[in-house]
Amino acid sequence: MGSSIGVFDSGVGGLSVLHHIRQTLPHERLIYVADSAHVPYGDKTPAYIEQRSHTLTQFLLEQGASAIVIACNTATAAAVHSLREKFSLPIVGMEPAVKPAVAATKSGVVGVLATVGTLASARFAALLGKYAGEVKIITQGCPGLVEQVERGELHSMKTRRLVERYTAPLLAQGADTLILGCTHYPFLAPLIREVAGDNITLVDTGEAVARQLQRRMQTELPERISGDASAQFFTSGDAAQASRIMSVLWGEQVMAQQLPSESL
């Protein structure tokens, strides 16, 4: 059996990253875990998120993963350090794309849409300190948006109202570039464009993560055999609901399996 790439998120949002991984590494076997029984991570303690991250990584290793992607900004902030200390395989995390956003802005104002957990993290503060420079960066916590994506409500009136509420203060202060600082938010990009206008640049981190994963696998796992290009999906939530929502977001029919009880 070839090696595989294990990917986990608090829910279905990390599928936005999985799309980029599939495009960059088309021959790999992918295993995706949505921790939807515990979503959203944004309102959980860092210790709780760290513990879930270790449980899910352990499960992915048992499934044969030879590299791990934490497809969740909040979990990266809480757990990437301790996961790298404990496990000796390539572990790639998410970071809000401050550097490319700063390079892209013409107005000198960048808005960040993220979960409260990501915005509160020391990692995010360090990123701002490193890359902001002369650019003004305004952050906006977005309670409720993750849950809307989890329900598959990408265009509903409620979702639109939330997007309007969270983008308005950023646009009012002159932001012309918005960082999608949560892996769930790229699924709302069409709606965000509708609300914010076509002149806004949206910055999604998934592509950079896929490239970083590719680099690390080439240098650290040069002997591995490519997988069979299959994708397997697991959830800690309701498997039928997960299958329905994941099929929409992944773009083809998905049969999600329930995580074994010890990983719930």
N, C-alpha and C positions, 0 to 999 in steps of 0.2 A: 504494500500500500504506500502511495506517495505521501509526502508531508502535507499538512494542511495549515491554514491560517485561522486562528480562533479570534472572533470579534465579539465584544459584548457592550451593551448599553443599558441604561436604566429602563429602556423600552424599545420602541420600534424606530426611534430617530436615527440610530446608528446605521440603518439601512442606506441613508444618504452617503455615508462613508463607504459602505460595502459596494455601492455602485461604482465609486471611483476605484476601489481595489480590484473589482472585476475587470474594469477597463484597462487598468495598468498591468495586472497579472492575470490574463485571461485563462491560463491553464491550471490555476491552483484550485484545490479543494477548499471550500469556505465553510466554516461552521459559525453560525450566528446565534447568540443568546440574548433575548430580550428579557430583562428582569422586571417585567410589567407588574408583577405582584407587589413590587416595592417602588413603583414609579409615583411621583417624581422624586428624584434624588435631591433636588434643590432645597427641600425643606427638612432633609435628614441631617443628622450630625456627621461630621467628617469621619468619626470612628465607626459609625454604622455603615457608611458608604465603603469605607476601607475593608470592613469585614465581608460585605457582600462581594466586593471586587476580588478578594482572595478566594472566596467560595467558588465564584464563577470561573476564575482562572484555573483553579484546581480541576473543575469539571472539564474545561476545554483541553487541558493537558491529558486527562484520561481519555478524551476522544481523539487524541493523536496530534494535537496542535503543536507545531514547531515554532510558531511565532504568535504573539498576542497583540491585538489592537484594542485599546480602550477607547471605544467610539463614543465617548461621553466626556464633555469638558469638566463637569462637576466631579466625576469619578477620577479623572486624570489628576485634578488638583488634590484630591483626598488620598489617592492610593498609588500613584505611579512610582513614587520613591520607594515605598515599602515592598511593592511587587518586584521591583528591580533588585532589591536587596535579597529577596527570598528566592527568586527564580532566575536561572542563568540563560534564558533564551531571549531573543529580541522582543522587547516590549515597547510598542509605539503608542504614545498618547496624543490627545488633542490639545491644541492651544488656540485661543482666539487669535485670528490672523492680524495682529496689530501692525506688524511690519509692512505687509503688502497694502494694507488699508492706508497707512500713512503715506506710502509711495503713490497711491492712486488719487488721493484727495486734491482737488483744485481750490476748494473754498478754505482749506486749512482746518476744517471741522469734521471729525469722524464720530459717528454714533456707534455704540456697542449694544446690541440686543443680546441679553444673556439671562441665565437663571441667577437667582439671588446667591446661590451657593458658589457659582463661578466668580461673580463680582466680588464676593467677600474673601476670596482665597488670596493667600500671600503670593502664589504663583502669578496670578493676574496682576497684582500690584507691581510685581517685579517687571513683568512684560511692559506695562505702561511706562515705568521708569526708564526702561531700556530704549524704547523705540519712539515714544511720543514726540520728543524734541520740541519743535516750535508748533506742532499741530495740537489743536485743542481736541481732547477726547472726552466725549460725554457718554456716560454709561446709563443704561436703562434696564432694570430688572423687569421680567415679563411673566409674572405669576399667571398660570392658567393656560399658556400657549402650548406647553408640552402635553398637557391633558387633552387639548383639542386635537393635536396630531395623533395621540394614542387612540382617540375615538374615530380617527379617519375623517374628521371634520375639517377639511382643508379649505373649504370655500363657504362655510356656513356664516350666517349673519352674526352669530356670537363671536366667531373667530375674527371676522372682519372688524367688529367693534373693538376687540382687544388689540388688533394690529394698529388700528387708527389711534387708539389711546396711547400705545407705547411708541409709535413713530412720531406722533405730533410734536412732543417737546424737543426731539432731536432735529426735526426739520425746521422748527421755529428758530432754533439757534444756528441754522445755516449748514447743518450736516449735508454733505453731498455723497458720502460714502457710509454704508452701514455694514458692520461686521455681524455676521450670523454666528453668534457666540455659543450656539448650542446645536448639536447634531440633528435635533428635530426641526430646526427652523428652515433649512433648505427646502423642505417640502412645502413651506409657506411662501417661497420666493415669488411665485406668480401673483399671489394675493398682495404681498408686500409691494411689488412693482405697481400693481393696480392702484394701491392706496397712496404710495409715496411718489409715483410718477416715474417715467422712463429715464429721467436724467440722473437717477440715483444709481450709484455703483454698489452692488451687493457682493460682499466678500465671504466666500465659503472655504473652510479649511480642508475639506475632504480630499481634494486633489493633492495638496502638499503632503498630507498624511500617507496617501497611497504611494507617492514617490519616495518618501522617507522609508516606508516599509520595504519597498523594492530594493533600495540601496542597502539596507541593513541585512536583508536576506541574501543578497549577492555577496556581501563581505563576510557575514557570520555563518551562513549555511550554504557554502558553495557546492557541497557534495550532494545536496538533497535531490530527490527525484520529484519532478513536478507532479501535482495531483491529477485528478480526473475531471477537473473543471466542474465538479458538482457543487451544490450548495445545500447545506442542511440547516434547519431552523429550529430553535428551541425557545420555550418561554416558561417563566415561573408563574405566569398568569393563566388565563383560560385559553386552551389550545385552539378551540373553534373560533373564538373572537380574534386571536392572534393570526390564525391562518387567513381570515377574511381581510384584516387590515394590512397584513404583510403582503398579500397578493396584490393589493392596490399599489402599495408603495414600491414593491420590488418590480412590478410590471409583468409578472407572470405568476401562474398558479403556485402557491406555497402551501405545503402541509406542515404546519408547526407541530412539534412534539412537546409534551410536558416534560420539564426537567425532572429527574429522579428526586424522590422525597428528601434525600440528604442534602440536596443543593437548593432546596426551597427556603 
